C-alpha cells in the first residue's frame, strides 16, 4: 500500500473546523520538585491509582474515586510518595496487570520493583477507595544489567514478562517468577542507537521497540529457540520516541522527532485468517501517516479504546499541545483515517509535555493523564463540546 498523507489539518496551522470535543482539566497534581517524566494508571479496578515519576527520584501515587461512564470527572487525592533510592532520574514506570507491583526505570541503569509493605493491603479493607495506595511501599527486587541509562519499562499483558530498554542500545526481557524473582531470558541488540521505548502487544507476547536509529523492531518468542526479531519497520526520518498498539492489537502507532505519527498494520490473510510472513518473519505494513502531528518532537502517544472507530489516539510533545484523533480504517485498501476530535495548547504552560496516557479502566475511556517539565501531573477529560463552556479549533 502506498501511504499518502491523511487529509487532515496540520498541527502548525489554525483551521476553521470546530472540533467535536474539548479537553477539560480535572486535576493538577503537584508535589514533584523537578521535571515529571512519566505517568502510569494502575489497570486493576481494585487499585484506583495514578503514579508519576520525576527527576527528583521519587514516585508519587494518587488515588481517585469516580463513577464509571459518569459525566462527572473523577476526583484525586494524594496517597503517598515513594523515595525510590535511585541515584538518578526515574525516567519511566509501569504497573503489573494485577496492579500489585510497580516497576521503575532509572538513569542509574537499574530497575526497581515495588510492592505494598506487608500488612498495608490489609489495612485498606473496609476503607474508602481514596485510601488505596497509602502507606509504605518497599523495593522487593532490583534488576541490574543495563550498562547505562534505562529509558523504558513495560509489563506484558499477562504480567509474566517485563521488558526494559536503555541507552546501551539493548532491549532486555525478564521473566517474572515467584517471590519477586526475575530472570533475564533474552537481550536483544538489534538497534544501533539508544532505545527510547518498548511496548507490548495488548494480548500476545509480542514486543515493539523504538530507537534513536529511527527504526522500530518487533520481537517474538520462538518456543524451540529464543526471542528473535519478527521485523524491522522503517519510515521515520528521525528518532522514534514512542509506540502504542491499538486496543485490538492489529495496529501499531509510532511517534517521532520528525513530528509525524505513523500507523502500521499487521498483515493478515483474511481469507485464511493467518498472519502473513515468510520464514518466521511477520509483515507489518505502513497504513497511515499523520503529518505535522506536532510543531516539535512527538514525545508520547497513547492509543485508548475511546468511544468510536478503532479507538482514540492521543499525542503530546515539545510544543506543549495535547491532540486527540479518532482512528478508523473502513477500506483496508486505503490508508487509515485520523479524524481530529480534541486539542488544547499550552497544556502545561510553557513546559514541554513528556507523556500522555489514557486511563485503561472501563468507564473511564475519556480520561487521560499527562506530565511535564513543570513537575506537574495533570488529568484531563474529553468532553463533548455541547457539554462544555469552552471549545477549540484545530
C-alpha positions in Angstrom: 0.0 0.0 0.0 1.2 3.5 -0.9 0.7 5.6 2.2 -0.4 9.1 1.5 -0.7 12.0 3.9 -4.1 11.9 5.6 -6.4 14.7 4.7 -6.3 16.5 8.0 -5.2 19.8 9.3 -1.6 20.4 10.1 -1.0 20.9 13.8 1.0 24.1 12.9 -2.0 25.8 11.4 -5.3 27.1 12.6 -8.4 26.0 10.7 -12.0 27.0 10.8 -13.1 23.5 11.6 -14.7 23.2 15.1 -13.7 20.1 16.9 -16.5 18.0 18.5 -14.8 17.5 21.9 -12.8 19.6 24.3 -10.2 18.7 26.9 -11.1 19.8 30.3 -8.5 19.7 33.1 -10.0 17.8 36.1 -6.9 17.6 38.3 -3.5 19.2 38.7 -1.3 17.0 40.8 1.7 18.8 42.2 4.5 17.7 44.5 7.4 16.8 42.4 10.3 19.2 42.8 11.8 18.6 39.4 10.7 17.6 35.9 8.0 14.9 35.8 8.8 12.3 33.1 6.1 9.7 33.2 2.7 8.6 34.5 1.1 5.2 34.7 -2.5 4.2 35.5 -3.0 1.1 37.7 -5.0 -1.2 35.5 -6.8 -3.0 38.3 -10.3 -1.8 39.3 -9.5 -2.6 42.9 -6.4 -0.3 42.8 -7.6 3.1 41.5 -4.2 4.8 41.4 -2.2 7.1 39.2 1.6 7.1 39.5 4.0 9.7 38.4 7.8 9.8 38.4 10.4 12.5 38.2 14.0 13.7 38.1 13.6 14.2 41.8 14.0 10.4 42.1 10.6 9.9 43.6 7.3 8.2 42.6 4.1 9.9 43.7 0.8 7.9 44.0 -2.6 9.5 43.7 -5.8 7.6 44.5 -9.0 8.5 42.6 -12.7 8.0 43.0 -15.4 8.3 40.4 -18.4 6.6 38.8 -17.6 4.8 35.6 -19.3 6.4 32.5 -20.4 9.3 34.5 -20.4 12.9 33.2 -18.7 13.9 36.4 -14.9 13.6 36.4 -13.0 11.5 38.9 -11.5 13.2 42.0 -7.9 12.7 43.1 -6.2 12.5 46.5 -2.5 12.3 47.2 -1.8 8.8 48.6 1.9 8.6 49.2 5.4 9.3 47.9 7.9 6.6 47.3 11.6 7.7 47.9 12.9 5.1 45.4 16.5 5.2 46.4 17.5 5.5 42.7 20.6 7.7 42.5 19.5 9.4 39.3 16.2 10.3 37.5 13.3 7.9 37.5 12.6 8.0 33.8 9.7 5.5 33.4 7.2 3.5 35.4 4.9 0.6 34.7 2.2 -1.3 36.7 1.8 -5.1 36.6 -1.6 -6.2 35.2 -2.6 -7.3 38.7 -1.9 -3.8 39.9 0.2 -5.1 42.9 3.7 -4.3 41.6 5.2 -1.1 40.2 8.4 -1.1 38.2 10.7 2.0 38.0 13.3 2.5 35.3 16.1 4.9 36.2 19.0 6.7 34.6 21.2 5.0 37.2 20.9 1.9 34.9 18.7 -0.2 37.3 15.1 -1.2 37.5 13.3 -1.3 40.8 10.2 -3.4 41.5 7.9 -2.1 44.3 5.0 -3.6 46.3 3.0 -2.6 49.3 4.7 -3.3 52.5 3.4 -6.3 54.4 0.2 -5.6 56.1 -0.6 -2.4 54.2 -3.1 -4.0 51.9 -5.0 -5.5 54.9 -5.3 -2.0 56.4 -7.2 -0.9 53.2 -10.0 -3.3 53.8 -13.2 -1.5 54.8 -11.7 1.9 54.0 -12.8 4.3 51.3 -11.1 3.7 47.9 -9.4 7.1 48.3 -7.1 5.3 50.8 -5.8 3.0 48.1 -2.0 3.1 47.8 -1.4 5.0 51.0 1.3 3.7 53.4 4.7 2.3 52.8 5.9 0.7 49.6 9.1 -1.5 49.6 11.5 -2.4 46.9 11.2 -6.2 46.5 13.7 -6.6 43.6 16.4 -4.6 41.9 17.2 -5.6 38.3 20.8 -4.9 37.1 22.4 -5.5 33.7 22.0 -2.4 31.6 25.3 -0.6 31.1 23.8 2.9 31.4 20.5 4.9 31.5 17.3 2.8 31.4 14.7 4.7 29.3 11.6 2.5 29.3 9.9 -0.3 31.2 6.7 -2.3 30.4 4.9 -5.4 31.7 3.4 -7.9 29.2 -0.4 -8.4 29.1 -0.3 -11.5 31.3 2.3 -9.9 33.6 4.7 -12.8 33.3 7.3 -10.8 31.4 8.9 -7.4 31.9 10.7 -5.5 29.2 13.3 -2.8 29.6 15.4 -0.7 27.3 18.2 1.8 27.5 20.9 4.0 26.2 23.1 0.9 25.8 21.1 0.0 22.6 19.6 -3.0 24.2 16.2 -4.5 25.0 16.0 -6.9 27.9 13.1 -9.3 28.6 12.8 -10.6 32.1 10.7 -13.5 33.3 8.6 -12.7 36.4 9.0 -15.5 38.9 7.5 -16.3 42.3 8.7 -14.3 45.4 9.6 -11.2 43.4 12.4 -13.0 41.5 13.2 -12.0 37.9 15.3 -13.9 35.3 16.6 -12.3 32.2 15.6 -14.6 29.3 17.0 -12.6 26.4 18.9 -9.4 25.5 18.2 -8.1 22.0 20.8 -5.9 20.4 19.0 -5.2 17.1 19.2 -1.4 17.4 22.3 0.6 16.6 21.5 3.5 18.9 19.7 4.4 22.2 16.4 2.5 22.6 13.8 5.1 23.7 10.8 3.0 24.3 9.2 -0.5 24.5 5.6 -1.5 24.2 3.8 -4.9 24.5 1.0 -6.1 22.3 -2.3 -6.0 24.3 -3.0 -9.7 24.1 0.1 -11.6 22.7 3.7 -11.9 23.7 4.9 -9.6 21.0 7.2 -6.6 21.9 8.0 -3.5 19.9 10.9 -1.1 20.5 11.7 2.4 19.1 15.1 3.9 18.8 17.3 6.9 18.1 18.3 5.0 15.0 14.9 6.0 13.5 13.6 2.4 13.4 11.1 0.1 15.1 11.8 -3.5 15.9 9.2 -6.1 16.7 10.1 -9.3 18.6 8.5 -12.6 19.4 9.4 -15.8 21.2 10.4 -19.0 19.3 9.4 -21.8 21.7 12.0 -24.0 20.2 14.8 -21.5 20.5 14.9 -17.9 21.7 13.4 -14.5 21.2 14.0 -13.1 17.8 13.2 -10.0 15.7 10.0 -10.6 13.7 10.6 -7.5 11.5 12.0 -4.0 11.4 9.9 -1.0 10.4 11.5 1.9 8.7 9.9 5.1 7.6 10.6 7.7 10.2 13.4 10.2 9.4 14.4 10.8 13.0 14.3 9.3 16.5 11.3 7.1 17.3 10.3 8.4 20.8 7.1 6.5 21.5 5.0 3.5 20.5 1.4 2.4 21.2 -0.5 -0.7 20.0 -4.2 -0.3 19.1 -6.6 -1.9 21.6 -7.4 -4.6 19.1 -3.6 -5.3 18.6 -3.8 -5.2 14.8 -2.2 -1.7 14.5 0.9 0.0 15.9 1.3 3.7 16.2 4.8 5.4 16.4 5.7 9.0 17.2 9.0 10.7 16.2 11.3 13.6 16.3 10.3 14.1 12.7 7.0 15.4 14.0 4.9 12.7 12.5 2.8 9.8 13.7 2.9 6.7 11.6 0.4 3.8 11.8 1.4 0.2 10.9 -0.9 -2.7 10.4 -0.1 -6.4 10.9 -0.5 -8.1 7.6 -3.2 -10.8 7.8 -4.6 -13.1 5.1 -8.2 -12.5 5.9 -9.5 -15.4 3.8 -7.3 -17.8 5.7 -7.3 -15.9 9.0 -3.5 -16.2 9.3 -0.7 -13.7 9.8 1.3 -13.0 6.6 5.0 -13.8 6.8 7.9 -15.8 5.4 10.5 -17.8 7.3 9.2 -16.9 10.8 9.0 -13.2 9.9 5.8 -11.1 10.1 4.9 -8.3 7.8 3.7 -5.0 9.2 2.6 -2.6 6.6 2.5 1.2 6.8 -1.2 2.2 6.5 -1.3 5.7 7.9 0.6 8.9 8.4 -0.3 11.9 10.4 2.0 14.7 9.1 2.8 17.6 11.4 1.3 15.8 14.4 3.2 18.4 16.5 5.1 21.6 15.9 8.0 19.9 17.6 9.1 16.4 18.7 6.3 13.9 19.4 7.4 12.6 22.8 4.4 10.4 23.7 1.4 8.8 22.2 -1.4 6.6 23.7 -4.0 4.6 21.8 -7.1 4.1 24.0 -10.4 2.4 23.5 -12.2 5.8 23.1 -15.8 5.8 22.1 -15.7 5.1 18.4 -13.8 3.6 15.5 -10.5 1.8 16.3 -10.1 4.0 19.3 -8.8 7.4 20.2 -5.1 8.2 19.6 -3.6 11.0 21.8 -0.3 12.7 21.4 1.8 15.3 23.1 5.4 16.6 23.0 7.8 19.5 22.8 5.2 22.0 21.5 3.1 21.7 24.7 -0.1 20.6 22.8 -2.4 17.7 23.5 -4.1 16.4 20.4 -6.6 13.6 20.0 -7.8 11.7 16.9 -10.3 9.1 16.3 -8.8 6.4 14.1 -10.8 4.4 11.5 -10.0 2.1 8.6 -13.2 1.5 6.7 -11.3 0.5 3.5 -8.3 -1.8 4.0 -7.0 -1.0 0.5 -6.6 2.7 1.6 -4.8 4.4 4.4 -6.3 4.8 7.9 -8.3 7.9 8.6 -7.3 10.1 11.6 -10.1 12.5 12.4 -9.1 15.2 14.9 -11.6 15.4 17.7 -10.0 17.4 20.5 -6.9 19.6 21.1 -5.6 22.1 23.6 -2.4 24.2 23.5 0.0 25.0 26.4 -1.3 22.0 28.4 1.5 22.6 30.9 2.0 26.3 30.4 5.4 26.9 28.7 6.7 23.5 29.6 7.3 20.5 27.3 4.8 17.7 27.9 6.7 14.4 28.3 4.0 11.7 28.5 0.3 11.1 27.8 -1.7 8.0 28.9 -5.3 7.0 28.6 -7.0 5.5 31.7 -7.4 1.8 31.0 -10.4 1.2 33.3 -13.8 0.5 31.7 -16.0 3.5 32.0 -13.0 5.9 32.1 -12.1 5.7 28.4 -12.4 9.5 28.1 -9.9 10.3 30.8 -6.2 10.8 30.3 -3.1 12.0 32.2 0.0 14.0 31.2 3.2 15.1 32.9 5.6 17.8 32.0 8.8 19.7 32.6 6.9 21.8 35.1 6.9 18.9 37.5 3.1 18.5 37.4 0.9 15.6 36.5 -2.4 16.7 35.1 -5.6 14.8 34.4 -8.0 15.6 31.6 -11.4 14.5 30.5 -12.6 14.6 26.9 -16.0 16.3 26.9 -18.5 16.8 24.1 -18.3 20.5 23.0 -22.0 21.0 23.7 -21.4 20.0 27.3 -18.6 22.4 27.8 -18.3 26.1 28.1 -15.1 26.2 26.0 -14.2 24.9 22.6 -11.1 24.5 20.5 -10.4 24.8 16.8 -7.5 23.0 15.2 
